[in-house]
Amino acid sequence: MLVYSTCSLSPRQNEAIVTYLLEAEGGKAVLDPITELGEPLFSSLVEKEGEGGREGGRGAGPGHLPCRWGSLPGTLVFEPRFGETSGLFMARIKKGGMD
């Protein structure tokens, strides 16, 4: 298991690196969606309610994270506009065929 996390919002430092690893490993490495922490509150709300989502990122409530899904399935992106955090990206990668 590998967790790739950065304090950056740059797709070049985040999704591009993870995509490169997954392609270079040809199925030996796969994304392991981070879902057990709760649902990102802002992935759909940003599209429906504008950039700040609901309550500007405050009071997410139990089971909801102050973040959005990344452009790769199961990755998380935390942005300052969603809560009191710096920019963060998280992806979890596991060996292929380990289900």
Stockholm file with secondary structure:
# STOCKHOLM 1.0

chainA/1-99         MLVYSTCSLSPRQNEAIVTYLLEAEGGKAVLDPITELGEPLFSSLVEKEGEGGREGGRGAGPGHLPCRWGSLPGTLVFEPRFGETSGLFMARIKKGGMD
#=GR chainA/1-99 SS CEEEEESCCCTTTTHHHHHHHHHHHTTSEEECCCCTTCEESHHHHHHHHCTTCGGGGCCCCTTEESSEECSSTTCEEECGGGSSCCCEEEEEEEETTCC
#=GC SS_cons        CEEEEESCCCTTTTHHHHHHHHHHHTTSEEECCCCTTCEESHHHHHHHHCTTCGGGGCCCCTTEESSEECSSTTCEEECGGGSSCCCEEEEEEEETTCC
//
